[in-house]
Amino acid sequence: MSVVDDNPENDQDAIPRWYVIQCKGGESFRAADHLGYQGYEVFHPVLEVQKKRRGKLEWITEPLFPYYLFIRLDRLASNWRPIRSTRGVLKIVTFGFGTPVPVGDALIETLRVHGNERQDSSVNLYFRAGEMVEITEGPFKDLQGVFTSHKGEERAIVLLNMLHQQQRLDIPVEHLRRRD
């Protein structure tokens, strides 16, 4: 009779894996902080975006997945019980019969490598009416025009002088850049 358990499932249970935590609305940063205070290894992917606040553009840190974060646990030694009652945590995401399913390490590594990239600060997606802009892509590439207004967050209206008249064009904001 062997003292060592040859069951490969127990070996897999001892390996720390990443699991998904669902957070309460707007509390993913709080949940990440409180889980970290308790000694858990947490990964909370964020991105930095430019938003207009009080008339000024600011860099804002936002969660990549607004209601979720990742926690590294093993099924044998990790204490799973305090997680549910941690501030900001709603639950551990489960499937089927209520069993948490691990997320692949490759996904976490990809998010770590690409998740902290900041948009180039020279690219500013907010323009003011009357500002000169240049079109950087598409059939009107390299033409200059006058920015008139935003049409939602992703589109813009630009006036171009074509055929001896000003023509209004609706184009993606990311296809514009300020004219120096």
TIRO-2110 file (N, C-alpha, C; in Angstrom, 1 decimal):
// TIRO-2110
0.8, -1.2, 0.0, N, 1, A
0.0, 0.0, 0.0, CA, 1, A
0.9, 1.2, 0.0, C, 1, A
0.6, 2.1, -0.9, N, 2, A
1.5, 3.3, -1.1, CA, 2, A
0.9, 4.5, -0.3, C, 2, A
1.8, 5.2, 0.4, N, 3, A
1.4, 6.4, 1.1, CA, 3, A
1.1, 7.6, 0.2, C, 3, A
1.8, 7.6, -0.9, N, 4, A
1.6, 8.7, -1.9, CA, 4, A
0.4, 8.4, -2.7, C, 4, A
-0.4, 9.5, -2.9, N, 5, A
-1.6, 9.3, -3.7, CA, 5, A
-1.3, 9.5, -5.1, C, 5, A
-1.5, 8.5, -5.9, N, 6, A
-1.2, 8.6, -7.3, CA, 6, A
-2.3, 9.1, -8.2, C, 6, A
-3.3, 9.7, -7.6, N, 7, A
-4.4, 10.3, -8.3, CA, 7, A
-4.0, 11.6, -9.0, C, 7, A
-4.0, 11.7, -10.3, N, 8, A
-3.5, 12.9, -11.0, CA, 8, A
-4.4, 14.1, -10.7, C, 8, A
-5.7, 13.8, -10.4, N, 9, A
-6.6, 15.0, -10.1, CA, 9, A
-6.2, 15.7, -8.9, C, 9, A
-5.7, 15.1, -7.9, N, 10, A
-5.2, 15.8, -6.7, CA, 10, A
-4.0, 16.7, -7.0, C, 10, A
-3.1, 16.2, -8.0, N, 11, A
-2.0, 17.0, -8.4, CA, 11, A
-2.4, 18.3, -9.1, C, 11, A
-3.5, 18.1, -9.9, N, 12, A
-4.0, 19.3, -10.6, CA, 12, A
-4.7, 20.3, -9.6, C, 12, A
-5.3, 19.8, -8.6, N, 13, A
-5.9, 20.6, -7.6, CA, 13, A
-4.9, 21.5, -6.8, C, 13, A
-3.7, 21.0, -6.7, N, 14, A
-2.7, 21.7, -5.9, CA, 14, A
-2.0, 22.8, -6.7, C, 14, A
-2.2, 22.8, -8.0, N, 15, A
-1.6, 23.9, -8.9, CA, 15, A
-2.5, 25.1, -8.8, C, 15, A
-1.9, 26.3, -8.5, N, 16, A
-2.7, 27.5, -8.5, CA, 16, A
-3.2, 27.9, -9.9, C, 16, A
-4.4, 28.2, -10.0, N, 17, A
-5.0, 28.6, -11.3, CA, 17, A
-5.8, 29.9, -11.1, C, 17, A
-6.0, 30.6, -12.2, N, 18, A
-6.8, 31.8, -12.2, CA, 18, A
-8.3, 31.6, -12.3, C, 18, A
-9.1, 32.3, -11.5, N, 19, A
-10.5, 32.2, -11.5, CA, 19, A
-11.1, 33.6, -11.6, C, 19, A
-12.3, 33.7, -12.0, N, 20, A
-13.0, 34.9, -12.3, CA, 20, A
-13.9, 35.3, -11.1, C, 20, A
-13.7, 36.5, -10.6, N, 21, A
-14.6, 37.1, -9.5, CA, 21, A
-15.5, 38.1, -10.1, C, 21, A
-16.8, 38.0, -9.9, N, 22, A
-17.7, 39.0, -10.3, CA, 22, A
-17.9, 40.0, -9.1, C, 22, A
-17.7, 41.3, -9.5, N, 23, A
-17.8, 42.4, -8.5, CA, 23, A
-19.1, 43.1, -8.5, C, 23, A
-19.4, 43.7, -7.4, N, 24, A
-20.6, 44.6, -7.3, CA, 24, A
-20.4, 45.8, -8.2, C, 24, A
-21.4, 46.4, -8.7, N, 25, A
-21.3, 47.5, -9.7, CA, 25, A
-20.4, 48.6, -9.2, C, 25, A
-19.4, 48.9, -10.0, N, 26, A
-18.5, 50.0, -9.7, CA, 26, A
-17.6, 49.8, -8.6, C, 26, A
-17.4, 48.5, -8.1, N, 27, A
-16.6, 48.3, -7.0, CA, 27, A
-15.4, 47.3, -7.3, C, 27, A
-15.0, 47.2, -8.5, N, 28, A
-14.0, 46.2, -8.8, CA, 28, A
-12.6, 46.7, -8.2, C, 28, A
-12.4, 48.0, -8.2, N, 29, A
-11.1, 48.5, -7.6, CA, 29, A
-11.1, 48.2, -6.1, C, 29, A
-12.3, 48.4, -5.4, N, 30, A
-12.4, 48.1, -4.0, CA, 30, A
-12.2, 46.6, -3.7, C, 30, A
-12.8, 45.8, -4.5, N, 31, A
-12.7, 44.3, -4.4, CA, 31, A
-11.2, 43.9, -4.5, C, 31, A
-10.5, 44.4, -5.6, N, 32, A
-9.1, 44.1, -5.8, CA, 32, A
-8.3, 44.5, -4.6, C, 32, A
-8.5, 45.7, -4.1, N, 33, A
-7.7, 46.2, -2.9, CA, 33, A
-8.0, 45.3, -1.7, C, 33, A
-9.2, 45.0, -1.4, N, 34, A
-9.5, 44.2, -0.2, CA, 34, A
-9.1, 42.7, -0.3, C, 34, A
-9.2, 42.2, -1.5, N, 35, A
-8.6, 40.8, -1.7, CA, 35, A
-7.1, 40.8, -1.5, C, 35, A
-6.5, 41.8, -2.0, N, 36, A
-5.0, 42.0, -1.9, CA, 36, A
-4.6, 42.1, -0.4, C, 36, A
-5.4, 42.9, 0.4, N, 37, A
-5.1, 43.0, 1.8, CA, 37, A
-5.2, 41.7, 2.5, C, 37, A
-6.0, 40.8, 2.0, N, 38, A
-6.1, 39.5, 2.6, CA, 38, A
-5.1, 38.5, 2.2, C, 38, A
-4.2, 38.9, 1.3, N, 39, A
-3.1, 38.1, 0.9, CA, 39, A
-3.4, 37.3, -0.4, C, 39, A
-4.5, 37.5, -1.1, N, 40, A
-4.8, 36.8, -2.3, CA, 40, A
-4.0, 37.5, -3.5, C, 40, A
-3.6, 36.7, -4.4, N, 41, A
-3.0, 37.2, -5.7, CA, 41, A
-4.1, 37.6, -6.6, C, 41, A
-4.2, 38.8, -6.9, N, 42, A
-5.3, 39.4, -7.8, CA, 42, A
-4.8, 40.0, -9.0, C, 42, A
-5.5, 39.8, -10.1, N, 43, A
-5.1, 40.6, -11.3, CA, 43, A
-6.4, 41.3, -11.8, C, 43, A
-6.3, 42.6, -11.8, N, 44, A
-7.4, 43.5, -12.2, CA, 44, A
-7.0, 44.3, -13.4, C, 44, A
-7.2, 43.8, -14.6, N, 45, A
-6.7, 44.5, -15.8, CA, 45, A
-7.4, 45.9, -16.0, C, 45, A
-6.6, 46.9, -16.2, N, 46, A
-7.2, 48.2, -16.4, CA, 46, A
-6.6, 48.8, -17.7, C, 46, A
-7.3, 49.9, -18.1, N, 47, A
-6.8, 50.6, -19.3, CA, 47, A
-6.9, 52.1, -19.0, C, 47, A
-6.1, 52.9, -19.6, N, 48, A
-6.2, 54.3, -19.4, CA, 48, A
-6.8, 54.9, -20.7, C, 48, A
-7.8, 55.7, -20.5, N, 49, A
-8.5, 56.3, -21.6, CA, 49, A
-8.7, 57.8, -21.3, C, 49, A
-8.8, 58.6, -22.4, N, 50, A
-9.0, 60.0, -22.3, CA, 50, A
-10.5, 60.3, -22.3, C, 50, A
-10.9, 61.0, -21.3, N, 51, A
-12.3, 61.4, -21.2, CA, 51, A
-12.4, 62.9, -20.9, C, 51, A
-13.5, 63.5, -21.3, N, 52, A
-13.7, 64.9, -21.1, CA, 52, A
-14.5, 65.0, -19.8, C, 52, A
-13.9, 65.7, -18.8, N, 53, A
-14.5, 66.0, -17.5, CA, 53, A
-14.4, 67.5, -17.3, C, 53, A
-15.5, 68.1, -17.0, N, 54, A
-15.6, 69.5, -16.7, CA, 54, A
-14.9, 70.3, -17.8, C, 54, A
-15.1, 69.9, -19.0, N, 55, A
-14.5, 70.7, -20.1, CA, 55, A
-13.1, 70.4, -20.4, C, 55, A
-12.4, 69.6, -19.7, N, 56, A
-11.0, 69.3, -19.9, CA, 56, A
-10.8, 67.8, -20.1, C, 56, A
-9.8, 67.5, -21.0, N, 57, A
-9.4, 66.1, -21.2, CA, 57, A
-8.6, 65.6, -20.1, C, 57, A
-8.9, 64.4, -19.6, N, 58, A
-8.1, 63.8, -18.5, CA, 58, A
-7.9, 62.4, -18.8, C, 58, A
-6.8, 61.8, -18.3, N, 59, A
-6.5, 60.4, -18.4, CA, 59, A
-7.2, 59.7, -17.2, C, 59, A
-8.1, 58.8, -17.5, N, 60, A
-8.8, 58.1, -16.5, CA, 60, A
-8.5, 56.6, -16.5, C, 60, A
-8.3, 56.0, -15.4, N, 61, A
-8.0, 54.5, -15.3, CA, 61, A
-9.4, 53.8, -15.1, C, 61, A
-9.7, 52.9, -16.0, N, 62, A
-10.9, 52.2, -16.0, CA, 62, A
-10.7, 50.7, -16.0, C, 62, A
-11.5, 49.9, -15.4, N, 63, A
-11.3, 48.4, -15.5, CA, 63, A
-11.6, 48.0, -17.0, C, 63, A
-10.8, 47.0, -17.4, N, 64, A
-11.0, 46.5, -18.8, CA, 64, A
-12.3, 45.7, -18.8, C, 64, A
-12.6, 45.0, -17.7, N, 65, A
-13.8, 44.3, -17.6, CA, 65, A
-14.5, 44.9, -16.4, C, 65, A
-15.5, 45.8, -16.5, N, 66, A
-16.0, 46.6, -15.4, CA, 66, A
-16.5, 45.8, -14.2, C, 66, A
-17.0, 44.6, -14.4, N, 67, A
-17.6, 43.9, -13.2, CA, 67, A
-16.8, 42.7, -12.8, C, 67, A
-15.6, 42.6, -13.4, N, 68, A
-14.8, 41.3, -13.1, CA, 68, A
-13.3, 41.6, -12.8, C, 68, A
-12.7, 40.6, -12.1, N, 69, A
-11.3, 40.6, -11.9, CA, 69, A
-10.9, 39.1, -11.8, C, 69, A
-9.6, 38.9, -11.7, N, 70, A
-9.1, 37.5, -11.6, CA, 70, A
-8.4, 37.3, -10.3, C, 70, A
-8.5, 36.1, -9.8, N, 71, A
-7.8, 35.7, -8.5, CA, 71, A
-7.2, 34.4, -8.7, C, 71, A
-6.0, 34.2, -8.2, N, 72, A
-5.2, 33.0, -8.3, CA, 72, A
-5.3, 32.1, -7.1, C, 72, A
-5.9, 30.9, -7.2, N, 73, A
-6.1, 30.0, -6.1, CA, 73, A
-5.8, 28.6, -6.5, C, 73, A
-5.5, 27.8, -5.5, N, 74, A
-5.5, 26.4, -5.8, CA, 74, A
-6.6, 25.7, -5.0, C, 74, A
-7.0, 24.6, -5.4, N, 75, A
-8.2, 24.0, -4.9, CA, 75, A
-8.0, 23.3, -3.5, C, 75, A
-6.7, 23.1, -3.1, N, 76, A
-6.4, 22.4, -1.9, CA, 76, A
-6.1, 23.3, -0.8, C, 76, A
-5.1, 24.2, -1.0, N, 77, A
-4.5, 25.0, 0.1, CA, 77, A
-5.2, 26.3, 0.3, C, 77, A
-5.7, 26.9, -0.8, N, 78, A
-6.3, 28.3, -0.7, CA, 78, A
-7.6, 28.3, 0.1, C, 78, A
-7.8, 29.3, 0.9, N, 79, A
-9.0, 29.5, 1.7, CA, 79, A
-10.0, 30.3, 0.8, C, 79, A
-11.0, 29.6, 0.3, N, 80, A
-12.0, 30.3, -0.6, CA, 80, A
-13.1, 31.0, 0.2, C, 80, A
-13.3, 30.6, 1.4, N, 81, A
-14.5, 31.1, 2.2, CA, 81, A
-14.5, 32.7, 2.3, C, 81, A
-13.4, 33.3, 2.7, N, 82, A
-13.5, 34.8, 2.9, CA, 82, A
-13.8, 35.6, 1.6, C, 82, A
-13.6, 35.0, 0.5, N, 83, A
-13.7, 35.7, -0.8, CA, 83, A
-15.2, 36.3, -0.9, C, 83, A
-16.2, 35.4, -0.6, N, 84, A
-17.6, 35.9, -0.8, CA, 84, A
-17.9, 37.1, 0.0, C, 84, A
-17.3, 37.2, 1.2, N, 85, A
-17.7, 38.3, 2.1, CA, 85, A
-16.8, 39.5, 2.0, C, 85, A
-15.9, 39.5, 1.1, N, 86, A
-14.9, 40.6, 0.9, CA, 86, A
-15.7, 41.8, 0.2, C, 86, A
-15.4, 43.0, 0.7, N, 87, A
-16.1, 44.2, 0.2, CA, 87, A
-15.8, 44.3, -1.3, C, 87, A
-16.9, 44.6, -2.0, N, 88, A
-16.9, 44.7, -3.4, CA, 88, A
-17.1, 43.5, -4.2, C, 88, A
-17.0, 42.3, -3.6, N, 89, A
-17.1, 41.0, -4.3, CA, 89, A
-18.6, 40.6, -4.3, C, 89, A
-19.1, 40.2, -5.4, N, 90, A
-20.4, 39.6, -5.5, CA, 90, A
-20.3, 38.1, -5.4, C, 90, A
-19.5, 37.5, -6.2, N, 91, A
-19.4, 36.0, -6.2, CA, 91, A
-18.2, 35.5, -7.1, C, 91, A
-17.8, 34.3, -6.9, N, 92, A
-16.9, 33.6, -7.8, CA, 92, A
-17.7, 33.1, -8.9, C, 92, A
-17.3, 33.3, -10.2, N, 93, A
-18.1, 32.9, -11.3, CA, 93, A
-18.0, 31.4, -11.4, C, 93, A
-19.1, 30.7, -11.6, N, 94, A
-19.2, 29.3, -11.7, CA, 94, A
-20.0, 28.9, -12.9, C, 94, A
-19.8, 27.6, -13.3, N, 95, A
-20.6, 27.1, -14.4, CA, 95, A
-21.1, 25.7, -14.0, C, 95, A
-22.1, 25.2, -14.8, N, 96, A
-22.6, 23.9, -14.5, CA, 96, A
-23.2, 23.7, -13.1, C, 96, A
-22.6, 22.9, -12.3, N, 97, A
-23.1, 22.5, -11.0, CA, 97, A
-22.5, 23.4, -9.9, C, 97, A
-22.2, 24.7, -10.3, N, 98, A
-21.7, 25.6, -9.3, CA, 98, A
-20.2, 25.4, -9.0, C, 98, A
-19.5, 24.9, -10.0, N, 99, A
-18.0, 24.7, -9.9, CA, 99, A
-17.3, 25.8, -10.6, C, 99, A
-16.4, 26.5, -9.9, N, 100, A
-15.6, 27.5, -10.6, CA, 100, A
-14.7, 26.8, -11.6, C, 100, A
-14.6, 27.5, -12.8, N, 101, A
-13.8, 26.9, -13.9, CA, 101, A
-12.6, 27.9, -14.0, C, 101, A
-11.4, 27.3, -14.0, N, 102, A
-10.2, 28.2, -14.2, CA, 102, A
-10.1, 28.8, -15.6, C, 102, A
-9.4, 29.9, -15.6, N, 103, A
-9.2, 30.6, -16.9, CA, 103, A
-7.7, 30.3, -17.3, C, 103, A
-7.5, 30.1, -18.5, N, 104, A
-6.2, 29.8, -19.0, CA, 104, A
-5.1, 30.8, -18.7, C, 104, A
-3.9, 30.3, -18.3, N, 105, A
-2.8, 31.2, -18.0, CA, 105, A
-2.4, 32.1, -19.2, C, 105, A
-2.6, 31.5, -20.4, N, 106, A
-2.2, 32.3, -21.6, CA, 106, A
-3.0, 33.5, -21.7, C, 106, A
-4.3, 33.5, -21.4, N, 107, A
-5.2, 34.6, -21.4, CA, 107, A
-4.7, 35.7, -20.5, C, 107, A
-4.4, 35.3, -19.3, N, 108, A
-3.9, 36.2, -18.2, CA, 108, A
-2.6, 36.9, -18.7, C, 108, A
-1.7, 36.1, -19.2, N, 109, A
-0.4, 36.6, -19.7, CA, 109, A
-0.6, 37.6, -20.8, C, 109, A
-1.5, 37.3, -21.7, N, 110, A
-1.8, 38.2, -22.8, CA, 110, A
-2.4, 39.6, -22.3, C, 110, A
-3.3, 39.5, -21.3, N, 111, A
-3.8, 40.7, -20.7, CA, 111, A
-2.8, 41.5, -20.0, C, 111, A
-1.9, 40.8, -19.3, N, 112, A
-0.8, 41.5, -18.6, CA, 112, A
0.1, 42.2, -19.6, C, 112, A
0.5, 41.6, -20.7, N, 113, A
1.4, 42.2, -21.7, CA, 113, A
0.7, 43.4, -22.4, C, 113, A
-0.5, 43.2, -22.8, N, 114, A
-1.1, 44.2, -23.6, CA, 114, A
-2.1, 45.2, -22.9, C, 114, A
-2.4, 44.8, -21.7, N, 115, A
-3.4, 45.6, -20.9, CA, 115, A
-3.0, 46.9, -20.4, C, 115, A
-1.7, 47.1, -20.2, N, 116, A
-1.2, 48.4, -19.6, CA, 116, A
-0.7, 49.3, -20.6, C, 116, A
-1.0, 49.1, -21.9, N, 117, A
-0.5, 50.0, -22.9, CA, 117, A
-1.5, 51.2, -22.9, C, 117, A
-0.8, 52.4, -22.9, N, 118, A
-1.6, 53.6, -22.8, CA, 118, A
-1.7, 54.2, -24.2, C, 118, A
-2.8, 54.7, -24.5, N, 119, A
-3.0, 55.4, -25.9, CA, 119, A
-2.0, 56.5, -26.0, C, 119, A
-1.4, 56.7, -27.1, N, 120, A
-0.4, 57.7, -27.3, CA, 120, A
-1.1, 59.1, -27.0, C, 120, A
-0.4, 59.9, -26.2, N, 121, A
-1.1, 61.1, -25.7, CA, 121, A
-1.1, 62.2, -26.9, C, 121, A
-0.3, 61.9, -27.9, N, 122, A
-0.4, 62.9, -29.0, CA, 122, A
-1.6, 62.7, -29.9, C, 122, A
-2.3, 61.5, -29.7, N, 123, A
-3.5, 61.3, -30.4, CA, 123, A
-4.7, 61.7, -29.5, C, 123, A
-5.3, 62.8, -29.9, N, 124, A
-6.4, 63.3, -29.1, CA, 124, A
-7.7, 63.2, -29.8, C, 124, A
-8.6, 62.4, -29.3, N, 125, A
-9.9, 62.2, -30.1, CA, 125, A
-10.9, 63.2, -29.9, C, 125, A
-10.6, 64.3, -29.1, N, 126, A
-11.6, 65.4, -28.9, CA, 126, A
-11.1, 66.6, -29.7, C, 126, A
-12.0, 67.2, -30.4, N, 127, A
-11.6, 68.4, -31.2, CA, 127, A
-12.7, 69.5, -30.9, C, 127, A
-12.3, 70.7, -31.2, N, 128, A
-13.2, 71.8, -31.0, CA, 128, A
-13.7, 72.3, -32.4, C, 128, A
-14.9, 72.8, -32.4, N, 129, A
-15.5, 73.4, -33.6, CA, 129, A
-14.6, 74.5, -34.1, C, 129, A
-14.4, 74.4, -35.5, N, 130, A
-13.5, 75.4, -36.1, CA, 130, A
-12.1, 75.1, -36.2, C, 130, A
-11.7, 74.0, -35.6, N, 131, A
-10.3, 73.5, -35.5, CA, 131, A
-9.9, 72.9, -36.9, C, 131, A
-8.7, 73.2, -37.4, N, 132, A
-8.3, 72.6, -38.6, CA, 132, A
-7.8, 71.2, -38.4, C, 132, A
-8.3, 70.2, -39.2, N, 133, A
-7.9, 68.8, -39.0, CA, 133, A
-7.4, 68.3, -40.4, C, 133, A
-6.7, 67.1, -40.3, N, 134, A
-6.3, 66.4, -41.5, CA, 134, A
-6.8, 65.0, -41.4, C, 134, A
-7.3, 64.5, -42.5, N, 135, A
-7.8, 63.2, -42.6, CA, 135, A
-6.7, 62.2, -42.8, C, 135, A
-6.5, 61.2, -42.0, N, 136, A
-5.4, 60.3, -42.0, CA, 136, A
-5.6, 59.0, -42.7, C, 136, A
-6.9, 58.6, -43.0, N, 137, A
-7.2, 57.3, -43.6, CA, 137, A
-8.4, 57.5, -44.5, C, 137, A
-8.5, 56.5, -45.4, N, 138, A
-9.7, 56.5, -46.3, CA, 138, A
-9.5, 57.2, -47.6, C, 138, A
-10.6, 57.4, -48.3, N, 139, A
-10.5, 58.0, -49.7, CA, 139, A
-10.1, 59.5, -49.6, C, 139, A
-10.3, 60.1, -48.5, N, 140, A
-10.0, 61.6, -48.4, CA, 140, A
-8.7, 61.8, -47.6, C, 140, A
-7.8, 60.8, -47.5, N, 141, A
-6.6, 60.8, -46.8, CA, 141, A
-5.8, 62.0, -47.3, C, 141, A
-5.1, 62.7, -46.3, N, 142, A
-4.2, 63.9, -46.6, CA, 142, A
-5.0, 65.2, -46.9, C, 142, A
-6.3, 65.1, -47.0, N, 143, A
-7.0, 66.4, -47.2, CA, 143, A
-7.3, 67.1, -45.9, C, 143, A
-7.3, 68.4, -45.9, N, 144, A
-7.5, 69.2, -44.7, CA, 144, A
-9.0, 69.7, -44.7, C, 144, A
-9.5, 69.9, -43.5, N, 145, A
-10.9, 70.4, -43.4, CA, 145, A
-11.0, 71.1, -42.1, C, 145, A
-12.3, 71.5, -41.8, N, 146, A
-12.6, 72.2, -40.6, CA, 146, A
-13.5, 71.2, -39.8, C, 146, A
-13.1, 71.0, -38.5, N, 147, A
-13.9, 70.1, -37.7, CA, 147, A
-15.2, 71.0, -37.3, C, 147, A
-16.3, 70.4, -37.4, N, 148, A
-17.5, 71.1, -36.9, CA, 148, A
-18.2, 70.5, -35.7, C, 148, A
-18.3, 69.2, -35.6, N, 149, A
-18.9, 68.6, -34.4, CA, 149, A
-18.6, 67.1, -34.3, C, 149, A
-18.8, 66.6, -33.0, N, 150, A
-18.8, 65.2, -32.8, CA, 150, A
-20.1, 64.6, -33.1, C, 150, A
-20.2, 63.4, -33.6, N, 151, A
-21.4, 62.7, -33.8, CA, 151, A
-21.4, 61.4, -33.0, C, 151, A
-21.7, 61.5, -31.8, N, 152, A
-21.4, 60.4, -30.9, CA, 152, A
-20.0, 60.4, -30.5, C, 152, A
-19.5, 59.3, -29.9, N, 153, A
-18.1, 59.3, -29.5, CA, 153, A
-17.1, 58.8, -30.6, C, 153, A
-17.6, 58.2, -31.6, N, 154, A
-16.8, 57.6, -32.6, CA, 154, A
-16.8, 58.3, -34.0, C, 154, A
-17.7, 59.2, -34.2, N, 155, A
-17.8, 59.8, -35.5, CA, 155, A
-17.7, 61.3, -35.4, C, 155, A
-17.4, 62.0, -36.5, N, 156, A
-17.2, 63.4, -36.5, CA, 156, A
-17.7, 64.0, -37.8, C, 156, A
-18.1, 65.3, -37.8, N, 157, A
-18.6, 66.0, -39.0, CA, 157, A
-17.4, 67.0, -39.3, C, 157, A
-16.9, 66.9, -40.6, N, 158, A
-15.9, 67.7, -41.0, CA, 158, A
-16.3, 68.4, -42.3, C, 158, A
-16.0, 69.7, -42.4, N, 159, A
-16.2, 70.4, -43.7, CA, 159, A
-15.0, 70.4, -44.6, C, 159, A
-15.2, 70.0, -45.8, N, 160, A
-14.1, 69.9, -46.8, CA, 160, A
-14.4, 70.8, -48.0, C, 160, A
-13.5, 71.6, -48.5, N, 161, A
-13.7, 72.3, -49.7, CA, 161, A
-13.5, 71.4, -50.9, C, 161, A
-14.6, 71.1, -51.5, N, 162, A
-14.6, 70.2, -52.7, CA, 162, A
-15.5, 70.8, -53.8, C, 162, A
-15.1, 70.8, -55.0, N, 163, A
-15.9, 71.3, -56.1, CA, 163, A
-16.4, 72.7, -55.8, C, 163, A
-15.5, 73.5, -55.3, N, 164, A
-15.8, 74.9, -55.0, CA, 164, A
-16.9, 75.1, -54.0, C, 164, A
-17.1, 74.1, -53.2, N, 165, A
-18.2, 74.2, -52.1, CA, 165, A
-17.7, 73.5, -50.9, C, 165, A
-18.2, 73.9, -49.8, N, 166, A
-17.9, 73.2, -48.5, CA, 166, A
-18.9, 72.0, -48.5, C, 166, A
-18.3, 70.8, -48.3, N, 167, A
-19.0, 69.6, -48.2, CA, 167, A
-18.9, 69.0, -46.8, C, 167, A
-20.0, 68.6, -46.3, N, 168, A
-20.0, 68.0, -44.9, CA, 168, A
-19.7, 66.5, -45.0, C, 168, A
-18.7, 66.0, -44.3, N, 169, A
-18.4, 64.6, -44.3, CA, 169, A
-18.6, 64.0, -42.9, C, 169, A
-19.1, 62.8, -42.8, N, 170, A
-19.2, 62.1, -41.6, CA, 170, A
-18.2, 61.0, -41.6, C, 170, A
-17.1, 61.1, -40.7, N, 171, A
-16.0, 60.2, -40.8, CA, 171, A
-15.7, 59.8, -39.3, C, 171, A
-15.0, 58.6, -39.2, N, 172, A
-14.5, 58.2, -37.9, CA, 172, A
-13.6, 59.2, -37.2, C, 172, A
-13.7, 59.4, -36.0, N, 173, A
-12.8, 60.4, -35.3, CA, 173, A
-11.4, 59.9, -35.3, C, 173, A
-11.2, 58.6, -35.3, N, 174, A
-9.8, 58.1, -35.2, CA, 174, A
-9.1, 58.4, -36.6, C, 174, A
-9.8, 58.8, -37.6, N, 175, A
-9.2, 59.1, -38.9, CA, 175, A
-8.8, 60.5, -39.0, C, 175, A
-8.9, 61.3, -37.9, N, 176, A
-8.5, 62.7, -37.9, CA, 176, A
-7.3, 63.0, -37.0, C, 176, A
-6.6, 64.0, -37.4, N, 177, A
-5.5, 64.5, -36.5, CA, 177, A
-5.5, 66.1, -36.6, C, 177, A
-5.1, 66.7, -35.6, N, 178, A
-5.0, 68.2, -35.6, CA, 178, A
-4.0, 68.6, -36.6, C, 178, A
-4.3, 69.7, -37.2, N, 179, A
-3.4, 70.3, -38.2, CA, 179, A
-2.6, 71.4, -37.5, C, 179, A
-1.3, 71.3, -37.5, N, 180, A
-0.4, 72.2, -36.8, CA, 180, A
-0.3, 73.5, -37.5, C, 180, A
END
